[in-house]
Amino acid sequence: MPYRSIQDLPESVLDHVPKHAQEIYKEAFNSAWDQYADPDDRRGDASREEVAHRVAWAAVKEKYEKGEDGDWHARR
């Protein structure tokens, strides 16, 4: 189900990802949720939610990287 605000994101995102990356995650998730509503548009037997989370993390990874401390930091 789409996220209304960043406060609704999973704890793994809220606890380790900067606010800007949380916004990226939310927007990418919601967009993918809409885009992959039809199971025929998804690869394999992944659920709509699984696909949306994968897309959201991929969007975050374009501008952020996970540090040795377990938190995400802007790419340089």
Backbone as numpy.savetxt, mean C-alpha at the origin, in Angstrom:
# Nx Ny Nz CAx CAy CAz Cx Cy Cz
-11.45 -3.48 1.54 -12.29 -2.32 1.54 -11.39 -1.07 1.54
-11.72 -0.07 0.76 -10.88 1.13 0.66 -10.73 1.84 2.01
-9.63 2.57 2.12 -9.34 3.32 3.34 -9.85 4.75 3.19
-10.57 5.23 4.20 -11.07 6.60 4.17 -9.99 7.60 4.55
-9.14 7.23 5.50 -8.07 8.13 5.94 -6.84 7.29 6.29
-5.71 7.97 6.47 -4.50 7.23 6.80 -4.59 6.60 8.19
-5.43 7.14 9.05 -5.58 6.55 10.38 -6.19 5.15 10.32
-6.83 4.82 9.21 -7.46 3.50 9.03 -6.50 2.45 8.48
-5.29 2.85 8.13 -4.32 1.92 7.54 -3.89 0.86 8.55
-3.37 -0.25 8.06 -2.87 -1.30 8.97 -1.75 -0.76 9.87
-1.64 -1.34 11.05 -0.61 -0.90 12.01 0.79 -1.00 11.42
1.04 -2.01 10.59 2.37 -2.16 9.99 2.75 -0.95 9.15
1.76 -0.28 8.59 2.01 0.93 7.81 2.10 2.13 8.75
1.17 2.25 9.66 1.14 3.39 10.57 2.38 3.47 11.45
2.87 2.33 11.89 3.99 2.30 12.85 5.37 2.45 12.22
5.50 2.22 10.91 6.84 2.17 10.32 7.03 3.01 9.06
5.99 3.69 8.63 6.04 4.40 7.36 5.75 5.88 7.60
6.57 6.79 7.03 6.32 8.23 7.20 4.97 8.65 6.63
4.47 9.78 7.10 3.13 10.24 6.71 2.97 10.34 5.19
3.93 10.91 4.50 3.80 11.04 3.04 3.67 9.66 2.39
4.44 8.69 2.86 4.36 7.34 2.32 3.02 6.69 2.68
2.47 7.04 3.83 1.15 6.53 4.21 0.09 7.04 3.24
0.23 8.29 2.84 -0.71 8.87 1.86 -0.58 8.16 0.51
0.65 7.88 0.10 0.89 7.14 -1.14 0.23 5.77 -1.04
0.45 5.10 0.08 -0.11 3.76 0.29 -1.63 3.78 0.17
-2.25 4.70 0.86 -3.72 4.79 0.86 -4.26 5.03 -0.54
-3.68 5.97 -1.25 -4.17 6.30 -2.59 -3.95 5.12 -3.55
-2.80 4.49 -3.48 -2.52 3.35 -4.36 -3.43 2.17 -4.03
-3.64 1.91 -2.75 -4.53 0.82 -2.34 -5.94 1.07 -2.88
-6.46 2.25 -2.65 -7.83 2.56 -3.07 -7.98 2.48 -4.58
-6.99 2.94 -5.30 -7.03 2.87 -6.76 -7.02 1.41 -7.23
-6.14 0.61 -6.65 -6.05 -0.81 -7.02 -7.32 -1.55 -6.62
-7.91 -1.18 -5.51 -9.16 -1.80 -5.06 -10.22 -1.66 -6.16
-10.30 -0.46 -6.73 -11.26 -0.21 -7.80 -10.85 -0.93 -9.09
-9.58 -0.85 -9.42 -9.09 -1.40 -10.68 -9.21 -2.92 -10.74
-9.01 -3.61 -9.63 -8.99 -5.07 -9.62 -10.25 -5.68 -8.99
-11.38 -5.01 -9.16 -12.64 -5.53 -8.62 -13.03 -6.84 -9.29
-12.74 -6.96 -10.56 -13.06 -8.17 -11.33 -11.95 -9.21 -11.14
-12.29 -10.40 -10.65 -11.26 -11.45 -10.45 -10.48 -11.79 -11.72
-11.07 -11.59 -12.88 -10.37 -11.87 -14.14 -9.22 -10.91 -14.39
-9.22 -9.78 -13.69 -8.14 -8.79 -13.86 -6.95 -9.07 -12.94
-7.09 -10.05 -12.06 -6.03 -10.39 -11.10 -5.27 -11.61 -11.57
-4.00 -11.71 -11.17 -3.19 -12.89 -11.47 -3.46 -13.98 -10.45
-3.52 -15.19 -10.89 -3.70 -16.31 -9.97 -4.99 -16.21 -9.20
-4.94 -16.69 -7.97 -6.14 -16.68 -7.14 -6.06 -15.66 -6.01
-5.26 -14.62 -6.20 -5.12 -13.57 -5.18 -6.44 -12.84 -4.99
-6.73 -12.51 -3.75 -7.95 -11.76 -3.45 -7.77 -10.29 -3.87
-8.87 -9.63 -3.96 -8.87 -8.21 -4.29 -8.02 -7.43 -3.28
-8.17 -7.77 -2.00 -7.42 -7.09 -0.95 -5.92 -7.36 -1.05
-5.55 -8.62 -1.31 -4.12 -8.95 -1.45 -3.48 -8.16 -2.58
-4.18 -8.09 -3.70 -3.64 -7.36 -4.86 -3.51 -5.87 -4.52
-4.50 -5.31 -3.87 -4.46 -3.89 -3.53 -3.29 -3.59 -2.58
-3.04 -4.48 -1.61 -1.90 -4.26 -0.71 -0.58 -4.36 -1.47
-0.46 -5.30 -2.38 0.77 -5.43 -3.17 1.03 -4.18 -3.99
-0.02 -3.67 -4.62 0.11 -2.45 -5.43 0.51 -1.28 -4.53
-0.09 -1.18 -3.35 0.21 -0.08 -2.44 1.67 -0.12 -1.99
2.17 -1.31 -1.63 3.58 -1.42 -1.21 4.50 -1.09 -2.38
4.15 -1.52 -3.58 4.98 -1.21 -4.75 5.07 0.30 -4.96
3.97 0.99 -4.74 3.96 2.45 -4.89 4.85 3.11 -3.84
4.80 2.63 -2.62 5.64 3.18 -1.55 7.11 2.94 -1.88
7.42 1.75 -2.38 8.82 1.39 -2.67 9.44 2.22 -3.78
8.64 2.93 -4.56 9.19 3.80 -5.60 9.92 4.99 -4.99
9.47 5.45 -3.82 10.06 6.65 -3.21 10.68 6.41 -1.85
10.42 5.24 -1.27 10.91 4.93 0.07 11.57 3.56 0.08
12.46 3.37 1.05 13.10 2.07 1.21 13.13 1.72 2.69
13.09 0.43 2.97 13.09 -0.03 4.35 14.51 0.01 4.88
14.69 0.66 6.02 16.01 0.78 6.63 16.31 -0.40 7.54
17.54 -0.45 7.98 17.97 -1.52 8.89 17.22 -1.45 10.22
16.65 -0.29 10.52 15.89 -0.13 11.77 14.46 -0.64 11.65
14.08 -1.11 10.46 12.73 -1.63 10.25 11.73 -0.58 9.81
12.13 0.69 9.81 11.27 1.77 9.37 11.59 2.13 7.92
10.65 2.80 7.29 10.82 3.21 5.89 11.32 4.65 5.85
12.25 4.90 4.91 12.89 6.21 4.78 12.90 6.61 3.31
12.84 7.93 3.07 12.87 8.44 1.71 14.14 8.00 1.00
13.98 7.62 -0.26 15.15 7.26 -1.07 15.95 8.52 -1.34
17.26 8.37 -1.46 18.12 9.54 -1.74 18.46 9.62 -3.19
